Amino acid sequence: MVFELFLKCVGAYVFCLYIIDSMWSVVELIKSYLMPYFNRGDGPLWEKYGQWAVVTGCTDGIGKYYALELAKKNINIVLVSRNPDKLQHVAREIEKHGVKTKIIVADFSEGPDIYQHIEEELKGIDVGILVNNVGVLYEYPVPLCEMPPSKVWEMVHVNVLAVSSMCRMLLPGMVTRGRGAVVNMSSASEMQSMPFWSVYAASKVYTRSFTHAIREEYAPHGIYVQHLSPFFISTNMARNYPKRLMERSRLFPDAKTYAHSAVNFLGRVHNTTGFWIHGIMYTIAKLAPEWVRMHFANLMLHNFRSVYMNNNIATLK
């Protein structure tokens, strides 16, 4: 009788934890979607955080359009990426909005050696906003043993080292000024382990954990730290994936649409997908146990891999 009561209590406790965790996702979804519409009296971003923003991985996709959205809000932009021609092109596009730009040529896949160069280039600039957007994805889904060692290192250098090193570099200045904002781009792949995307998904788990940790460390210093975790965005990074992911739709917005939405959450919500329908998708996905999500991811990516292999059989031989 006592043992039966104990089991009932344990079951009730586990069920309550599950409901609380699920409902918290719903609360965050509602807050993410509604807060930008009701919290409009907090002043412009440049006044709140500073007049300069650093955006990494900014010559294409989300990074480029996020930088453009910040420029529309009268924020000067430091563009950090590896292609000097693309950097110049994006800088000219941004300057049409009447703001200043600075470009820094840096290839994050090269590892630790580039950060001294970036730091020297940023001397004298009071960076108020850091957007850690740079990242690399698999060209197509592969099991770990088929990944060249160089690709493993590239993914760790770009997806893990970059977000850590850029925060370590720029947070001290923000702390000294008593204000600043950090936006770390993650991915919904952080929600579970993902066979065929093992290193990529693990790198996004790192980004989530890292972001939440530094938020707690630096909130007392007046620093706002945001965690962005979208689902698929139609960008050049996913060019080898199924066509339906590359076509703009309600579920898969293009980078311009996504960035326009995500910037509206800056300074208002700490954890968000950045796009309303992705928030609904994230909340629904959280209702399933992690092993179910991992199994679904395995089936999905295995299918993507098969499609790619069938379409590129001649190239791969």
N, C-alpha and C positions, 0 to 999 in steps of 0.2 A: 504494500500500500504506500509506504513512504517512498520507495523507489519509483513507483508510478507517478506520484506527485512531483518528484524531482524531475522526471522526464518531461512532464507537462510544463513545468516552470522553465526548463531549458528551451523547450520548443517555443513557448510564448515569448521568451527573451529573444531568440534568434529571429522569430517572425517580426517582432517589433523593430529590431535593428534593420531588417530588410525593408520594412515599410518606411521607416525614417529616412534611410538612404535613398529610396526611390522617390519619396515625397520631396526630399531636399533638391533632387534634380528638377522636379517640377517647379519648385520655388525659384531656383536659379534661372530656369527658362523664362518664367513670367517676369522676373526682375530684369533679365537681360533685354527682353523685348519691349517692356513698358517704360523702364527707367529713363531711356534717352528722350522720351516724349514728355516726361513730367519734370525732369531735372534740367531745365534750360537756363537757370539763373546763376550758373557757376562761373561765368566769365569765359573769355576766349582762351584757347589752349596756350597761346604764346604768353599770355599774362600769367597763367596758372603755373606753367612749367618752364618756360624760357623760349627764346626766339630761334633756337637752332635744334634741328632733329637729325640724327644719324639713322640712315636706313641701309641695311645690308641686303645683298641679293636684289638689286633694285633696277636692273636693266630690262627685265621682262616680268610678266605676270603680276602677282599680288604686290611684290615690292615696288614695282614701278608705279602702279596706280595708287598704292597707299601713299607714296611720296607725293604724287600729284594732288591727292586729297588734302594732305597736310599743307601743301603750298597754297591751296585755295583758302586755307585758314590763316594765311599770312605768316607761315613758319618757313624760315630758311632751311635748306636741305643740304646735308652732306651725304653724297652718294658713294657707297663703297661696293665695288664689284670688280670683276677681273678683266672685262673687255673695255678698253679705253674708247673705242669708237662708239659703242653703245652708250657708255657713260656720257660722252659729249652730247649725243643726240637727246638723251633723256634730260640732261641739264638744260639744254636749249628749250625743250618743251616746258619744263618747270618754270623757267625764268619768264615765260609769257604771263605768268600770274603775278609778276611784280615782286618776286622774292629773290634772294641771293642763293647761289649754289656753290658747292665745292665738291670736286671729285677726287676720290682716292682709289687708285688702281691696286687691288689686292686680291689674290687668289686664295680663298680660305682652304682649299684642298692641300695647300703646301704645308699646313701645320703651324707650329708655334713661331716660326721665324718671321712671319708677316706682321705680328702684333706690335713690335717695336716701331716699324714703319708707320702703321696706322696711328699709333699714339703720338709720334712726332708730327704727323700731318694735322692732328687735331689740337695741337698746342695753341692756346690763345682763343679757342672757341668754347664758349660756355654751352655745353650740350644739355638741353632740357629734356629731350625725348630720345630714347634709343629704341629702334624697331629692329629686333633680331629676326629677320625674315629668311636669310640665306639658308638653303637646304638642298640636298640631293636625294633623288628617288631612284629606285631600280629602273633600268631601261625596260625590263619586263620581269615578272616574278620568277625567282630562282631559289632552289634550295641552297643552303649555306656552302656546301662543298663545290658548287659550281661558280661561286663568286671568286673572281681573282683576288688575291690578297690585297692588291692595290686598291680595289673597289671598297673593300672592308675599311681600310685606313682612310680612304677619301670620305666615306660616310661618317666615320667617327670624327674626323677632323672638321668636317663642315657642319654636321648636325649636332655634335656634342661640344667639341672644343670651342667653336665660334661663339655660341650663346654664352658659354661660361666665361670666356676670355673677354668678350666685349662688355659684359656686365662688370667683371672685375676691373676693367680699365676705366669705365665711365661712372660707376656708382660713387667713388670717393668724391668727385667733383659735385655730384648732386647732393651728397650728404653735407658737404661744406656750405652749399648754397641753401640747404634746407628745403629743397623742392626738386622734383624731377619725375619722369615717368619712363617705365620700361615695358615694352610690349614684346613678349616672346611667342613666336609662331610655332605651335605644335600641330597636332593632327588628331582626328578621331581614332586613328590607329593606335593611340595610346591606351585605349580602353581595354585591350586584350592582347595576348601574344598572337602573332600573325605568321603562320608558316608561309614560306616563300617570300616573306618580307621581314624576316627575323631581325636583322640588324636595324632596318629602318624603324620598325615599330618599337623596338627597344630604345632607340635613340629618342623617340617621342615620349616614351615613359620617363626617360631621364629629364627631358625638357619640362614636363609637367611637375615632377618632383622638385626639381631645381627651382622652378618659378615659384611654387608655393612656399618653399623654404626661405628664399631671399625676400619674399613679400613680408613674412613674419619678422625677419631680421631688420628690415629697413622701413617698415611702416612707422615706427616711432620717430624716424628721422624726416618724415614728410614725403617719403618716396612712394609713388603709386606703381604697382607691378601688376600687369595684366597677362592672363593666360588665354591665348586664342587657340581653339581646336576645331577647325572646320572639317567637314567631310570632303569629298572630291570637289575640286574647283577646275573648271575648264581652262587649263594653262598648257604652255608648251612642254612643261615637265612631264605631262602625262600623254605625250604625243603617240607613244607606242601602245597605249591601252585602248580598249574597245571604243569605237567611234561614238557610242552613246554617251561616254564620259567627256568627250571633247566637244560635244554640241551643247551650247547653252540651253538650259531648261530650268524649270522651277526647282528641281533637285540639285542641279549642277550649274550654278551661275558662272559667268565668265569672271576674269580677274577684276575687271573694271567695276562690275556690279557688286562683287563681293567687297572690294576695298571701300567703296562708297558706303556700304552698310557698316563694315567693321569700324571705320573711323568714328562713327557716331557713338560707339560704345566706349571710346577712349576716355578715361578719367571717370567713368560712371559705373562700370561693372568690372569686377575682378576676374571672373571666369565666364567665358562665353565662346560660342562657336563663331560669333561674328555675323551670322546670317540666320534669319528667323526660322526658316524651314529646317536648317541644320540643327537648330536648337531642339525642335520637335523630334527629329531623328535621333539625336543624342539621348534625349530623355526616354524615348521608347526603347532604344537599344539597352539602356541601363537596367531596364526591367528584367532582361534575360540574364541568367547566370553567366559568369565569364566563360565557362567551358562551352556553352552554347554559342556565344559570340565567336570564340576561337574556331569552333567547328564550321560556322558559317563563313568566317574569313578564309579558312582553308579551302572550302569548296569554291568560293568566289575567285580567289587568286589562282587556284589550280585551273579553273576555267579560263581565266585571262591568259595564263601561261600556254594552255593548249591552243587557244586562238592565235596567239603570237607565233608559236612554233609552226603551226599549220600554214600561216601566211608568209613565213620567212624561211621555209625549209631549205631553199636554194642558197640563201645567204649564210645560214648557219653551218652548212656542210663544209 
